Amino acid sequence: MLEADRRGKVISHYGDPLRRLKPTLRRYRHRIADRHVAVVGTELPWAEAMLVNMGAGRVTTLEYRALVIEHSRVVTVTPSRLARNFLEATNSNKTVCRV
C-alpha cells in the first residue's frame, strides 16, 4: 500500500473518485510530519500508509479486532488495551498513557 500510494494510486478503502483526500492531507502535512497520529478503525491499513508516506513519526490505530500491521512506525491497539493502559497510568499517577 505504501508503494501504491507513492505512485498516486487511490488506496482508500472507500474510494476517492474526485481525488480530494490527498490534496486535503497535503495542506495539513505540517501537522502530520514527525507527529504521532491516530487512526480509528481500519480494515486495510490505507490511511496508515498515507500518513507514513506523509512523514508521520508514529501512527496508532485503534481497532476492535486484533490486527497486525508490520511497519516500525505503526502500532495497533484494541479499545480494551487502551482502556487498561489508561487506567494503569491513572492509578500510578502517571500523566502519559503508552500504547
N, C-alpha and C positions, 0 to 999 in steps of 0.2 A: 504494500500500500504506500509505503514511503516513496518508492521509485515512481509508481504511477502518479502520485500527487506531484512529484517534481517534474514529470513530463507534461503536466497540465490536464491530466485526465480527471474528470469528475469522479471522486471516490465516495462522496456522500451516500450513505445508505438510503437516504430519502430523495436523492437526485437533486439537481440544481439546474433546471432547464434554462434559466435566464443567466446562469453563471454569476450570481451575486454574492455568494458566500465568501469566496477567496478575496475578492476586492474589499469586502467589508472587513474581513480579518486583517488584511494588509494595513488598513487605516489604523488598526489598534496594535500593530506589530510592536510598537514601543512599550506597550503594556504586557506583551506576551514574552518578548525576548528576555532570556535569563530569569524568568519568574516561575513560580510554582502555580500551575493552572489545574483546575478541577474539571472533570467531565462527569456528568451524572448519567449513568446508564449507557450501555453500548452493546450492540450485537456483534458488530465488527469494529475494530479499532480505527475507523476512518478519521474521526475527529482527533484522536491521539496522534495519528500520522501527520495530519495537517499542522497541529500545534508543535510537534517535534521539528518538522521542517521549517517552521517559523521561528525556531530558536528557543522554545520554552526550555527552561532549565530542568523542570520536572513536571510530569503530568500524573495526577492521581485520579483514577477512575473509580467511582462509587457504583458498584454493580451488585444486584441481588443474588446472582449466582456466582459460584466460584469461577474465576476467569484468569487465564494466564496469558499475559502479553509479554513476549520475550524481547524487551528493549531496556537498556540500562537506565533510561530516563523516565520510564513508565512504571507506575505502581498501581495495583488494583487492591481494593478493599471492599468488603461487604458492609452493609449497614450495621450488622451486629458487631463486627470487629471495630468499626469506627466508634460505635457507642461504648464498647468496652474500653477502648483506648481513652476516650474522653473521660469516662468515669474513673479510670485508674489515675489519670493525670489530675483530675479534680480532687480525688481522695488523698493524693500525696502532695497537694498544694503546688503542683507544677503549673506553669502558665502555658506550656506548649503541649499540644496533642500530636503525637507522631503516628503516622500510618505506615 
